[in-house]
Amino acid sequence: MEDFFVNLARKIAINSELSQKHGSLLICDDQIFTGYNHFLCKKNCVAIHAEEDAINNYITLCRKKYFDDAYIRRRLRRALLITVRVKNDVIK
């Protein structure tokens, strides 16, 4: 089962816009949230890390369901975060 999650994170890492290609999976309560490295350009361009992107995707969904922050933090403590780095389509 671990190979499935690692391969899924590898496929997500390919979407990364940065030279360091990272993919991240957050597994919480039988749901999978994904994230990868990318730039966010508003006033300034900042790099968003894969881990941060996956956690932000989870928090966004929880807030749409009107969960409070304390409840979200409790659920995140039980979550599993998997991050892989890919170079030339090979996991490092």
Secondary structure, 3 states (H helix, E strand, C coil): CHHHHHHHHHHHHCCCCCCCEEEEEEEECCEEEEEECEEEECCCEEEECHHHHHHHHHHHHHHHCCCCHHHHHHHHHCCEEEEEEEECCEEC
